[in-house]
Amino acid sequence: MFPAIDIILISLGFLLLMAGLAGAFIPILPGPPLSFLGFLLIHFSSRMAFPSQVLLTLGAITLVITLADYLLPVWGTRWGKGTKHGLLGATLGLLTGILFFAPLGVIVGPFLGAWLAEKVNGKQHKEAFRSAMGSFMGLMLGIVLKFVLSIVFIWYSLKEFILSFA
């Protein structure tokens, strides 16, 4: 049915798609690039070629979302009139939340980390809260964008996989 190389390409492709989905929530994993790499591996199989327009469009979206993921927390912190300490605190809070308090830590960790970092650096409660909200909103928007893109990759790949049997 499928040649051995296709089985390997498709299997590795779907593993990378799942790693990309996990990367939407785990900051250490580059979610969108992993998903795109998985998508490309699936594309290179003999039975599941995606149109060039789809590859180029999703590649461009992957690049934009990957760059935006780094900038959104900064923009959110700036919107919240926060400092670099708030951004660092949000990032450390996210990592701590993932490692020790998952899955709720993904939501609470960035907020508490930014708030605590701002408080330690002399901000009043209201200022620290606003900075924490901005950083938190930026991080959450990045997570949502990465998650949606990963789902698009998975959906498109599954659809083509099912159609390859028709």
Backbone as CSV, one residue per row, in Angstrom:
resi,resn,N_x,N_y,N_z,CA_x,CA_y,CA_z,C_x,C_y,C_z
1,MET,0.832,-1.188,0.000,0.000,0.000,0.000,0.878,1.252,0.000
2,PHE,1.657,1.474,1.056,2.598,2.580,1.128,4.012,2.003,1.113
3,PRO,4.920,2.552,0.311,6.316,2.107,0.375,6.911,2.417,1.757
4,ALA,7.970,1.701,2.127,8.583,1.871,3.454,9.016,3.311,3.705
5,ILE,9.582,3.967,2.698,10.035,5.348,2.887,8.853,6.277,3.178
6,ASP,7.707,6.004,2.551,6.513,6.809,2.823,6.027,6.608,4.252
7,ILE,6.079,5.388,4.720,5.668,5.108,6.104,6.566,5.868,7.072
8,ILE,7.869,5.868,6.779,8.813,6.600,7.640,8.543,8.098,7.580
9,LEU,8.412,8.655,6.380,8.170,10.094,6.230,6.864,10.521,6.900
10,ILE,5.822,9.764,6.674,4.522,10.121,7.251,4.542,9.973,8.770
11,SER,5.156,8.900,9.267,5.233,8.695,10.721,6.040,9.803,11.390
12,LEU,7.212,10.102,10.853,8.017,11.195,11.417,7.292,12.533,11.279
13,GLY,6.612,12.716,10.150,5.851,13.941,9.952,4.790,14.137,11.017
14,PHE,4.023,13.082,11.298,2.976,13.212,12.314,3.563,13.355,13.720
15,LEU,4.715,12.722,13.984,5.380,12.931,15.274,5.803,14.394,15.434
16,LEU,6.331,14.975,14.366,6.707,16.385,14.426,5.486,17.296,14.540
17,LEU,4.387,16.916,13.916,3.151,17.699,14.074,2.691,17.688,15.533
18,MET,2.796,16.538,16.196,2.414,16.453,17.606,3.387,17.244,18.488
19,ALA,4.692,17.177,18.147,5.676,17.976,18.885,5.403,19.466,18.687
20,GLY,4.996,19.845,17.482,4.645,21.236,17.213,3.442,21.681,18.022
21,LEU,2.470,20.786,18.169,1.299,21.098,18.996,1.719,21.290,20.445
22,ALA,2.577,20.413,20.938,3.083,20.568,22.309,3.865,21.878,22.436
23,GLY,4.587,22.239,21.375,5.367,23.469,21.383,4.529,24.728,21.459
24,ALA,3.245,24.610,21.205,2.363,25.769,21.385,2.292,26.150,22.866
25,PHE,2.525,25.176,23.750,2.402,25.408,25.188,3.731,25.339,25.932
26,ILE,4.714,24.661,25.356,6.016,24.500,26.012,7.006,25.431,25.330
27,PRO,7.446,26.466,26.041,8.263,27.488,25.405,9.595,26.982,24.831
28,ILE,10.115,25.897,25.331,11.404,25.381,24.864,11.274,24.795,23.455
29,LEU,10.112,24.252,23.126,9.899,23.649,21.813,9.440,24.711,20.812
30,PRO,10.097,24.798,19.662,9.661,25.755,18.630,8.469,25.182,17.861
31,GLY,7.271,25.362,18.398,6.068,24.738,17.861,5.805,24.910,16.378
32,PRO,5.632,26.134,15.890,5.328,26.300,14.460,6.393,25.732,13.519
33,PRO,7.690,25.966,13.777,8.675,25.355,12.877,8.648,23.824,12.896
34,LEU,8.415,23.221,14.061,8.307,21.764,14.125,7.109,21.270,13.321
35,SER,5.991,21.967,13.460,4.800,21.584,12.694,5.050,21.709,11.193
36,PHE,5.691,22.799,10.789,5.974,22.993,9.370,6.928,21.915,8.855
37,LEU,7.945,21.563,9.638,8.868,20.508,9.236,8.131,19.172,9.086
38,GLY,7.244,18.874,10.015,6.427,17.656,9.900,5.566,17.687,8.651
39,PHE,4.988,18.831,8.374,4.158,19.012,7.185,4.973,18.764,5.919
40,LEU,6.212,19.276,5.895,7.092,19.058,4.744,7.450,17.581,4.569
41,LEU,7.736,16.893,5.680,8.051,15.464,5.573,6.876,14.696,4.969
42,ILE,5.684,15.032,5.408,4.494,14.383,4.854,4.353,14.725,3.371
43,HIS,4.634,15.961,3.027,4.565,16.407,1.629,5.516,15.604,0.739
44,PHE,6.688,15.253,1.258,7.684,14.548,0.456,7.390,13.066,0.282
45,SER,6.343,12.561,0.915,5.953,11.169,0.655,5.334,11.109,-0.746
46,SER,5.318,9.931,-1.314,4.861,9.811,-2.708,3.341,9.914,-2.862
47,ARG,2.600,9.753,-1.778,1.138,9.737,-1.891,0.455,11.002,-1.396
48,MET,1.195,11.908,-0.759,0.535,13.052,-0.130,1.273,14.351,-0.446
49,ALA,1.176,14.852,-1.632,1.809,16.117,-2.003,0.809,17.261,-1.829
50,PHE,1.252,18.311,-1.150,0.411,19.489,-0.951,0.706,20.501,-2.056
51,PRO,-0.270,21.296,-2.450,-0.029,22.319,-3.476,1.021,23.332,-3.017
52,SER,1.784,23.846,-3.969,2.840,24.826,-3.671,2.279,26.044,-2.951
53,GLN,1.098,26.489,-3.360,0.465,27.655,-2.730,0.248,27.421,-1.233
54,VAL,-0.177,26.217,-0.878,-0.410,25.881,0.525,0.914,25.885,1.282
55,LEU,1.942,25.265,0.709,3.253,25.218,1.364,3.821,26.624,1.587
56,LEU,3.749,27.463,0.561,4.277,28.821,0.684,3.484,29.650,1.688
57,THR,2.169,29.544,1.625,1.318,30.311,2.546,1.556,29.891,3.989
58,LEU,1.530,28.582,4.237,1.737,28.104,5.611,3.169,28.357,6.088
59,GLY,4.128,28.312,5.172,5.501,28.648,5.538,5.626,30.098,5.972
60,ALA,4.979,30.999,5.231,5.007,32.423,5.578,4.300,32.679,6.901
61,ILE,3.158,32.037,7.097,2.416,32.193,8.356,3.253,31.655,9.523
62,THR,3.939,30.539,9.302,4.808,29.975,10.338,5.888,30.977,10.740
63,LEU,6.499,31.603,9.758,7.540,32.587,10.035,6.986,33.774,10.824
64,VAL,5.852,34.293,10.395,5.245,35.451,11.060,4.854,35.115,12.501
65,ILE,4.225,33.968,12.710,3.788,33.600,14.064,4.991,33.311,14.959
66,THR,6.028,32.710,14.408,7.226,32.442,15.207,7.857,33.754,15.673
67,LEU,7.964,34.720,14.770,8.506,36.025,15.154,7.575,36.752,16.129
68,ALA,6.287,36.705,15.856,5.317,37.383,16.721,5.309,36.798,18.126
69,ASP,5.554,35.492,18.223,5.551,34.845,19.533,6.601,35.456,20.461
70,TYR,7.721,35.887,19.901,8.754,36.524,20.714,8.418,37.978,21.020
71,LEU,7.684,38.627,20.126,7.404,40.046,20.291,6.137,40.345,21.084
72,LEU,5.154,39.464,21.034,3.872,39.737,21.699,4.002,39.981,23.205
73,PRO,4.765,39.168,23.951,4.891,39.476,25.382,5.555,40.833,25.639
74,VAL,6.506,41.191,24.784,7.163,42.491,24.934,6.152,43.601,24.678
75,TRP,5.400,43.470,23.597,4.380,44.476,23.296,3.329,44.539,24.400
76,GLY,2.932,43.364,24.898,1.953,43.340,25.979,2.485,43.998,27.240
77,THR,3.734,43.736,27.558,4.337,44.346,28.741,4.450,45.856,28.563
78,ARG,4.843,46.274,27.360,4.921,47.716,27.100,3.543,48.356,27.167
79,TRP,2.541,47.657,26.634,1.168,48.168,26.711,0.768,48.330,28.173
80,GLY,1.210,47.382,28.990,0.902,47.439,30.420,1.863,48.304,31.204
81,LYS,2.712,49.042,30.496,3.699,49.935,31.105,4.645,49.174,32.037
82,GLY,4.966,47.952,31.646,5.869,47.131,32.441,7.315,47.295,32.023
83,THR,8.179,46.616,32.745,9.613,46.676,32.494,10.102,45.331,31.967
84,LYS,11.401,45.282,31.680,12.014,44.017,31.268,11.930,42.993,32.398
85,HIS,11.930,43.476,33.622,11.788,42.562,34.768,10.442,41.843,34.715
86,GLY,9.407,42.571,34.337,8.080,41.964,34.227,8.046,40.886,33.158
87,LEU,8.689,41.145,32.035,8.747,40.165,30.958,9.527,38.928,31.394
88,LEU,10.662,39.140,32.033,11.453,38.015,32.523,10.667,37.225,33.565
89,GLY,9.994,37.940,34.452,9.177,37.270,35.468,8.064,36.444,34.853
90,ALA,7.433,36.974,33.804,6.363,36.232,33.123,6.907,34.965,32.477
91,THR,8.079,35.071,31.866,8.687,33.903,31.226,9.057,32.849,32.260
92,LEU,9.698,33.279,33.346,10.050,32.325,34.407,8.804,31.731,35.058
93,GLY,7.775,32.549,35.199,6.511,32.046,35.745,5.880,31.001,34.837
94,LEU,5.979,31.220,33.534,5.446,30.246,32.579,6.205,28.931,32.693
95,LEU,7.529,28.989,32.720,8.329,27.770,32.833,8.054,27.040,34.145
96,THR,7.997,27.780,35.238,7.699,27.180,36.537,6.302,26.572,36.540
97,GLY,5.359,27.286,35.972,3.988,26.786,35.915,3.875,25.500,35.123
98,ILE,4.595,25.415,34.008,4.564,24.207,33.182,5.190,23.041,33.925
99,LEU,6.345,23.296,34.542,7.082,22.211,35.190,6.410,21.687,36.455
100,PHE,5.845,22.581,37.256,5.363,22.168,38.565,3.844,22.218,38.749
101,PHE,3.158,22.989,37.950,1.728,23.176,38.192,0.876,23.022,36.936
102,ALA,1.365,22.245,35.963,0.624,22.060,34.707,-0.713,21.394,34.989
103,PRO,-1.754,21.677,34.232,-1.853,22.628,33.131,-2.232,24.039,33.577
104,LEU,-2.717,24.193,34.804,-3.147,25.516,35.278,-1.976,26.496,35.349
105,GLY,-0.771,25.981,35.579,0.408,26.837,35.671,0.709,27.593,34.408
106,VAL,0.269,27.078,33.266,0.476,27.769,31.994,-0.282,29.089,31.989
107,ILE,-1.390,29.131,32.664,-2.221,30.334,32.689,-1.820,31.254,33.847
108,VAL,-1.635,30.680,35.021,-1.361,31.477,36.211,0.113,31.891,36.311
109,GLY,1.022,31.020,35.883,2.449,31.264,36.034,2.947,32.572,35.442
110,PRO,2.631,32.870,34.161,3.124,34.125,33.584,2.614,35.362,34.315
111,PHE,1.368,35.319,34.714,0.786,36.460,35.419,1.486,36.681,36.756
112,LEU,1.588,35.620,37.561,2.214,35.757,38.879,3.691,36.102,38.762
113,GLY,4.363,35.526,37.776,5.779,35.833,37.588,6.011,37.295,37.254
114,ALA,5.218,37.842,36.345,5.360,39.250,35.973,5.005,40.154,37.150
115,TRP,3.940,39.831,37.838,3.512,40.647,38.981,4.581,40.660,40.065
116,LEU,5.093,39.480,40.398,6.104,39.375,41.444,7.386,40.116,41.052
117,ALA,7.817,39.960,39.801,9.033,40.641,39.353,8.873,42.157,39.420
118,GLU,7.717,42.656,39.044,7.482,44.102,39.103,7.423,44.590,40.548
119,LYS,6.808,43.820,41.420,6.723,44.203,42.839,8.113,44.228,43.471
120,VAL,8.918,43.200,43.169,10.272,43.141,43.715,11.096,44.338,43.242
121,ASN,10.803,44.826,42.057,11.543,45.954,41.503,10.878,47.297,41.781
122,GLY,10.032,47.359,42.810,9.543,48.630,43.318,8.246,49.169,42.751
123,LYS,7.555,48.440,41.889,6.290,48.944,41.352,5.183,48.809,42.409
124,GLN,4.253,49.749,42.373,3.082,49.658,43.232,2.178,48.536,42.734
125,HIS,1.248,48.105,43.565,0.383,46.971,43.223,-0.353,47.197,41.900
126,LYS,-0.947,48.357,41.711,-1.718,48.625,40.505,-0.827,48.589,39.261
127,GLU,0.360,49.186,39.340,1.295,49.182,38.211,1.786,47.766,37.913
128,ALA,2.096,47.016,38.963,2.564,45.641,38.789,1.465,44.779,38.173
129,PHE,0.235,45.001,38.597,-0.893,44.242,38.058,-1.089,44.540,36.577
130,ARG,-1.019,45.813,36.215,-1.198,46.186,34.809,-0.089,45.588,33.937
131,SER,1.130,45.642,34.407,2.248,45.043,33.678,2.050,43.539,33.538
132,ALA,1.635,42.903,34.620,1.405,41.453,34.602,0.303,41.097,33.612
133,MET,-0.758,41.885,33.583,-1.849,41.624,32.629,-1.373,41.774,31.190
134,GLY,-0.578,42.793,30.909,-0.078,43.002,29.556,0.818,41.866,29.106
135,SER,1.735,41.481,29.955,2.645,40.385,29.630,1.876,39.086,29.468
136,PHE,0.956,38.847,30.370,0.126,37.641,30.328,-0.682,37.582,29.032
137,MET,-1.285,38.698,28.647,-2.092,38.725,27.425,-1.222,38.479,26.191
138,GLY,-0.023,39.034,26.167,0.893,38.788,25.059,1.293,37.322,24.964
139,LEU,1.631,36.730,26.103,1.988,35.309,26.109,0.814,34.445,25.663
140,MET,-0.367,34.744,26.164,-1.541,33.944,25.817,-1.898,34.084,24.336
141,LEU,-1.768,35.283,23.789,-2.042,35.466,22.367,-1.060,34.651,21.531
142,GLY,0.208,34.636,21.932,1.196,33.812,21.239,0.854,32.338,21.296
143,ILE,0.426,31.866,22.448,0.043,30.458,22.611,-1.148,30.126,21.711
144,VAL,-2.142,31.001,21.687,-3.326,30.756,20.862,-2.953,30.708,19.382
145,LEU,-2.133,31.643,18.936,-1.725,31.652,17.524,-0.966,30.379,17.159
146,LYS,-0.042,29.952,18.023,0.723,28.727,17.755,-0.183,27.498,17.777
147,PHE,-1.118,27.465,18.698,-2.036,26.334,18.793,-2.910,26.236,17.543
148,VAL,-3.471,27.354,17.128,-4.338,27.357,15.938,-3.557,26.923,14.706
149,LEU,-2.348,27.432,14.544,-1.539,27.046,13.393,-1.216,25.549,13.429
150,SER,-0.896,25.032,14.589,-0.617,23.593,14.712,-1.839,22.766,14.349
151,ILE,-2.997,23.203,14.769,-4.236,22.490,14.432,-4.475,22.528,12.924
152,VAL,-4.183,23.646,12.278,-4.334,23.750,10.818,-3.421,22.735,10.133
153,PHE,-2.172,22.654,10.560,-1.248,21.676,9.984,-1.761,20.244,10.168
154,ILE,-2.209,19.936,11.376,-2.698,18.580,11.669,-3.948,18.280,10.852
155,TRP,-4.891,19.213,10.826,-6.137,19.004,10.080,-5.846,18.768,8.601
156,TYR,-5.021,19.635,8.025,-4.722,19.515,6.595,-4.031,18.180,6.313
157,SER,-3.094,17.786,7.160,-2.370,16.529,6.964,-3.285,15.322,7.109
158,LEU,-4.139,15.338,8.132,-5.082,14.224,8.315,-6.053,14.120,7.148
159,LYS,-6.524,15.263,6.679,-7.441,15.270,5.536,-6.776,14.633,4.322
160,GLU,-5.552,15.038,4.032,-4.841,14.479,2.880,-4.509,13.002,3.087
161,PHE,-4.222,12.624,4.318,-3.924,11.220,4.614,-5.151,10.356,4.349
162,ILE,-6.287,10.811,4.800,-7.542,10.064,4.576,-7.867,10.014,3.096
163,LEU,-7.689,11.145,2.400,-7.974,11.165,0.958,-7.007,10.296,0.152
164,SER,-5.811,10.037,0.689,-4.843,9.214,-0.033,-5.294,7.760,-0.140
165,PHE,-6.271,7.375,0.678,-6.814,6.015,0.614,-7.981,5.917,-0.337
166,ALA,-8.478,7.060,-0.791,-9.661,7.046,-1.679,-9.303,6.667,-3.097
